[in-house]
Amino acid sequence: MNFLAWLLSQNVRKPLISILNALEALTAGDMTVRVNSNTFIEFNQLSDHINTLASNLQNILRKLSATAGDLAEVSAEINQSWRSLGRV
């Protein structure tokens, strides 16, 4: 009976550690981390949600970065226009 309990605990512990490591990496800013599938349906569902969250956050950051670049370009164009008019 002890072996069965140990085996079950190991099968639960490994995917849980993987999920916790992924969440730790996400909170540290690593949006590239993903969680591998495993044999437990509940852990698979949790892993899928974490992977979707990471992908969504990665897309948001990509769009935010692109928008920041666009704003910088527009700002530079406005400054140039003002300078050419002798207003700055």
TITORSE-588277 format. One record per atom (N, C-alpha, C): residue in one letter; x, y, z. Coordinates in Angstrom, 2 decimals. Example, Ala and Ser with C-alpha at 12.3 -4.5 7.8 and 13.67 -1.06 7.14 Angstrom:
REM TITORSE-588277
<"a", <13.19, -5.69, 7.80>>,
<"a", <12.30, -4.50, 7.80>>,
<"a", <13.20, -3.30, 7.80>>,
<"s", <12.85, -2.25, 7.08>>,
<"s", <13.67, -1.06, 7.14>>,
<"s", <12.90, 0.03, 7.87>>,
***
This chain:
REM TITORSE-588277
<"m", <0.82, -1.20, 0.00>>,
<"m", <0.00, 0.00, 0.00>>,
<"m", <0.86, 1.26, 0.00>>,
<"n", <1.98, 1.24, 0.68>>,
<"n", <2.86, 2.40, 0.72>>,
<"n", <3.42, 2.73, -0.65>>,
<"f", <3.73, 1.70, -1.43>>,
<"f", <4.26, 1.92, -2.78>>,
<"f", <3.21, 2.59, -3.65>>,
<"l", <1.97, 2.16, -3.54>>,
<"l", <0.89, 2.75, -4.32>>,
<"l", <0.70, 4.23, -3.96>>,
<"a", <0.76, 4.55, -2.70>>,
<"a", <0.64, 5.94, -2.26>>,
<"a", <1.81, 6.77, -2.78>>,
<"w", <3.02, 6.22, -2.71>>,
<"w", <4.19, 6.93, -3.21>>,
<"w", <4.08, 7.17, -4.72>>,
<"l", <3.66, 6.14, -5.46>>,
<"l", <3.52, 6.24, -6.90>>,
<"l", <2.50, 7.31, -7.27>>,
<"l", <1.38, 7.30, -6.60>>,
<"l", <0.34, 8.30, -6.86>>,
<"l", <0.85, 9.70, -6.54>>,
<"s", <1.55, 9.83, -5.42>>,
<"s", <2.06, 11.16, -5.05>>,
<"s", <3.07, 11.67, -6.07>>,
<"q", <3.90, 10.79, -6.61>>,
<"q", <4.87, 11.19, -7.63>>,
<"q", <4.18, 11.61, -8.92>>,
<"n", <3.12, 10.89, -9.28>>,
<"n", <2.39, 11.21, -10.50>>,
<"n", <1.64, 12.54, -10.38>>,
<"v", <1.28, 12.91, -9.20>>,
<"v", <0.62, 14.20, -8.97>>,
<"v", <1.66, 15.30, -8.81>>,
<"r", <2.74, 14.97, -8.13>>,
<"r", <3.75, 15.97, -7.80>>,
<"r", <4.47, 16.52, -9.03>>,
<"k", <4.84, 15.66, -9.96>>,
<"k", <5.61, 16.09, -11.13>>,
<"k", <4.85, 17.12, -11.98>>,
<"p", <3.59, 16.87, -12.37>>,
<"p", <2.88, 17.88, -13.15>>,
<"p", <2.62, 19.16, -12.36>>,
<"l", <2.41, 19.01, -11.06>>,
<"l", <2.17, 20.19, -10.23>>,
<"l", <3.43, 21.06, -10.16>>,
<"i", <4.58, 20.44, -10.03>>,
<"i", <5.84, 21.20, -10.03>>,
<"i", <6.05, 21.88, -11.37>>,
<"s", <5.74, 21.19, -12.45>>,
<"s", <5.86, 21.78, -13.78>>,
<"s", <4.97, 23.01, -13.93>>,
<"i", <3.75, 22.91, -13.45>>,
<"i", <2.82, 24.04, -13.50>>,
<"i", <3.31, 25.19, -12.64>>,
<"l", <3.78, 24.88, -11.43>>,
<"l", <4.29, 25.93, -10.54>>,
<"l", <5.51, 26.62, -11.14>>,
<"n", <6.40, 25.86, -11.76>>,
<"n", <7.57, 26.45, -12.41>>,
<"n", <7.16, 27.38, -13.55>>,
<"a", <6.16, 26.97, -14.32>>,
<"a", <5.68, 27.81, -15.42>>,
<"a", <5.07, 29.10, -14.88>>,
<"l", <4.28, 28.99, -13.84>>,
<"l", <3.68, 30.19, -13.24>>,
<"l", <4.75, 31.13, -12.66>>,
<"e", <5.77, 30.55, -12.07>>,
<"e", <6.87, 31.36, -11.54>>,
<"e", <7.57, 32.12, -12.68>>,
<"a", <7.82, 31.44, -13.78>>,
<"a", <8.47, 32.07, -14.93>>,
<"a", <7.57, 33.16, -15.52>>,
<"l", <6.27, 32.90, -15.60>>,
<"l", <5.34, 33.92, -16.11>>,
<"l", <5.34, 35.15, -15.23>>,
<"t", <5.31, 34.96, -13.92>>,
<"t", <5.29, 36.12, -13.03>>,
<"t", <6.61, 36.88, -13.06>>,
<"a", <7.68, 36.20, -13.50>>,
<"a", <8.97, 36.87, -13.63>>,
<"a", <9.10, 37.56, -14.99>>,
<"g", <8.07, 37.41, -15.85>>,
<"g", <8.09, 38.11, -17.12>>,
<"g", <8.40, 37.26, -18.34>>,
<"d", <8.64, 35.98, -18.15>>,
<"d", <8.95, 35.10, -19.29>>,
<"d", <7.64, 34.61, -19.91>>,
<"m", <7.22, 35.28, -20.99>>,
<"m", <5.96, 34.92, -21.64>>,
<"m", <6.12, 33.79, -22.65>>,
<"t", <7.33, 33.25, -22.76>>,
<"t", <7.56, 32.16, -23.71>>,
<"t", <7.37, 30.78, -23.08>>,
<"v", <7.25, 30.73, -21.77>>,
<"v", <7.14, 29.44, -21.08>>,
<"v", <5.80, 28.78, -21.39>>,
<"r", <5.82, 27.47, -21.55>>,
<"r", <4.62, 26.68, -21.77>>,
<"r", <4.69, 25.43, -20.91>>,
<"v", <3.53, 24.87, -20.57>>,
<"v", <3.45, 23.68, -19.72>>,
<"v", <3.13, 22.47, -20.61>>,
<"n", <3.85, 21.37, -20.40>>,
<"n", <3.61, 20.15, -21.15>>,
<"n", <2.36, 19.44, -20.64>>,
<"s", <1.74, 18.68, -21.52>>,
<"s", <0.57, 17.88, -21.15>>,
<"s", <0.99, 16.73, -20.24>>,
<"n", <0.02, 16.19, -19.52>>,
<"n", <0.29, 15.03, -18.67>>,
<"n", <-0.95, 14.15, -18.62>>,
<"t", <-0.93, 13.15, -17.77>>,
<"t", <-1.98, 12.13, -17.79>>,
<"t", <-3.24, 12.51, -17.04>>,
<"f", <-3.21, 13.50, -16.18>>,
<"f", <-4.39, 13.88, -15.41>>,
<"f", <-5.19, 14.93, -16.16>>,
<"i", <-6.47, 14.69, -16.35>>,
<"i", <-7.33, 15.61, -17.09>>,
<"i", <-7.33, 17.00, -16.46>>,
<"e", <-7.43, 17.06, -15.15>>,
<"e", <-7.48, 18.35, -14.47>>,
<"e", <-6.18, 19.13, -14.67>>,
<"f", <-5.04, 18.44, -14.59>>,
<"f", <-3.76, 19.11, -14.82>>,
<"f", <-3.63, 19.55, -16.27>>,
<"n", <-4.16, 18.74, -17.19>>,
<"n", <-4.15, 19.13, -18.60>>,
<"n", <-4.97, 20.39, -18.82>>,
<"q", <-6.14, 20.46, -18.18>>,
<"q", <-6.97, 21.66, -18.31>>,
<"q", <-6.26, 22.87, -17.73>>,
<"l", <-5.66, 22.71, -16.57>>,
<"l", <-4.91, 23.80, -15.95>>,
<"l", <-3.73, 24.22, -16.83>>,
<"s", <-3.02, 23.25, -17.37>>,
<"s", <-1.90, 23.54, -18.26>>,
<"s", <-2.35, 24.30, -19.51>>,
<"d", <-3.46, 23.85, -20.08>>,
<"d", <-4.00, 24.53, -21.27>>,
<"d", <-4.35, 25.98, -20.96>>,
<"h", <-4.95, 26.22, -19.81>>,
<"h", <-5.31, 27.60, -19.43>>,
<"h", <-4.07, 28.46, -19.20>>,
<"i", <-3.06, 27.88, -18.58>>,
<"i", <-1.81, 28.62, -18.37>>,
<"i", <-1.15, 28.94, -19.71>>,
<"n", <-1.15, 27.98, -20.62>>,
<"n", <-0.55, 28.21, -21.93>>,
<"n", <-1.32, 29.27, -22.71>>,
<"t", <-2.64, 29.26, -22.61>>,
<"t", <-3.45, 30.28, -23.27>>,
<"t", <-3.18, 31.65, -22.66>>,
<"l", <-3.09, 31.69, -21.34>>,
<"l", <-2.77, 32.95, -20.65>>,
<"l", <-1.42, 33.48, -21.11>>,
<"a", <-0.43, 32.62, -21.18>>,
<"a", <0.91, 33.04, -21.61>>,
<"a", <0.88, 33.56, -23.04>>,
<"s", <0.17, 32.87, -23.92>>,
<"s", <0.07, 33.31, -25.32>>,
<"s", <-0.63, 34.66, -25.42>>,
<"n", <-1.72, 34.80, -24.67>>,
<"n", <-2.46, 36.08, -24.70>>,
<"n", <-1.61, 37.22, -24.17>>,
<"l", <-0.89, 36.98, -23.08>>,
<"l", <-0.02, 38.01, -22.54>>,
<"l", <1.10, 38.36, -23.52>>,
<"q", <1.64, 37.35, -24.16>>,
<"q", <2.69, 37.58, -25.14>>,
<"q", <2.17, 38.42, -26.31>>,
<"n", <0.96, 38.13, -26.78>>,
<"n", <0.37, 38.92, -27.87>>,
<"n", <0.09, 40.35, -27.44>>,
<"i", <-0.41, 40.53, -26.23>>,
<"i", <-0.67, 41.88, -25.71>>,
<"i", <0.63, 42.68, -25.65>>,
<"l", <1.68, 42.06, -25.14>>,
<"l", <2.97, 42.77, -25.05>>,
<"l", <3.52, 43.09, -26.43>>,
<"r", <3.34, 42.18, -27.38>>,
<"r", <3.80, 42.44, -28.75>>,
<"r", <3.05, 43.63, -29.35>>,
<"k", <1.72, 43.66, -29.17>>,
<"k", <0.91, 44.77, -29.68>>,
<"k", <1.26, 46.08, -28.98>>,
<"l", <1.48, 46.01, -27.68>>,
<"l", <1.85, 47.20, -26.92>>,
<"l", <3.18, 47.76, -27.39>>,
<"s", <4.12, 46.87, -27.66>>,
<"s", <5.43, 47.31, -28.15>>,
<"s", <5.30, 47.95, -29.52>>,
<"a", <4.49, 47.37, -30.39>>,
<"a", <4.29, 47.94, -31.73>>,
<"a", <3.61, 49.30, -31.63>>,
<"t", <2.64, 49.42, -30.76>>,
<"t", <1.94, 50.69, -30.57>>,
<"t", <2.89, 51.75, -30.02>>,
<"a", <3.75, 51.36, -29.09>>,
<"a", <4.73, 52.30, -28.55>>,
<"a", <5.66, 52.79, -29.65>>,
<"g", <6.05, 51.88, -30.54>>,
<"g", <6.90, 52.27, -31.66>>,
<"g", <6.18, 53.24, -32.60>>,
<"d", <4.90, 52.98, -32.86>>,
<"d", <4.11, 53.88, -33.70>>,
<"d", <3.99, 55.26, -33.07>>,
<"l", <3.75, 55.28, -31.76>>,
<"l", <3.64, 56.56, -31.06>>,
<"l", <4.96, 57.34, -31.10>>,
<"a", <6.06, 56.65, -30.99>>,
<"a", <7.36, 57.30, -31.05>>,
<"a", <7.59, 57.91, -32.42>>,
<"e", <7.18, 57.20, -33.47>>,
<"e", <7.32, 57.73, -34.83>>,
<"e", <6.46, 58.97, -35.03>>,
<"v", <5.22, 58.91, -34.59>>,
<"v", <4.31, 60.06, -34.73>>,
<"v", <4.84, 61.24, -33.93>>,
<"s", <5.34, 60.99, -32.74>>,
<"s", <5.89, 62.06, -31.91>>,
<"s", <7.08, 62.72, -32.61>>,
<"a", <7.95, 61.91, -33.19>>,
<"a", <9.11, 62.45, -33.90>>,
<"a", <8.67, 63.29, -35.10>>,
<"e", <7.64, 62.84, -35.82>>,
<"e", <7.13, 63.59, -36.97>>,
<"e", <6.53, 64.93, -36.52>>,
<"i", <5.80, 64.91, -35.42>>,
<"i", <5.21, 66.16, -34.90>>,
<"i", <6.31, 67.12, -34.48>>,
<"n", <7.31, 66.61, -33.78>>,
<"n", <8.43, 67.47, -33.37>>,
<"n", <9.14, 68.06, -34.58>>,
<"q", <9.35, 67.24, -35.59>>,
<"q", <9.99, 67.73, -36.81>>,
<"q", <9.17, 68.82, -37.48>>,
<"s", <7.85, 68.61, -37.52>>,
<"s", <6.96, 69.61, -38.12>>,
<"s", <7.02, 70.92, -37.35>>,
<"w", <7.01, 70.84, -36.03>>,
<"w", <7.08, 72.04, -35.21>>,
<"w", <8.42, 72.76, -35.40>>,
<"r", <9.48, 71.96, -35.48>>,
<"r", <10.80, 72.56, -35.68>>,
<"r", <10.87, 73.28, -37.04>>,
<"s", <10.30, 72.66, -38.06>>,
<"s", <10.34, 73.26, -39.39>>,
<"s", <9.52, 74.56, -39.45>>,
<"l", <8.55, 74.64, -38.55>>,
<"l", <7.76, 75.87, -38.47>>,
<"l", <8.39, 76.92, -37.55>>,
<"g", <9.52, 76.52, -36.92>>,
<"g", <10.22, 77.43, -36.02>>,
<"g", <9.53, 77.60, -34.69>>,
<"r", <8.74, 76.64, -34.28>>,
<"r", <7.97, 76.78, -33.05>>,
<"r", <8.63, 76.11, -31.85>>,
<"v", <9.69, 75.37, -32.09>>,
<"v", <10.34, 74.71, -30.95>>,
<"v", <11.75, 75.22, -30.84>>,
***
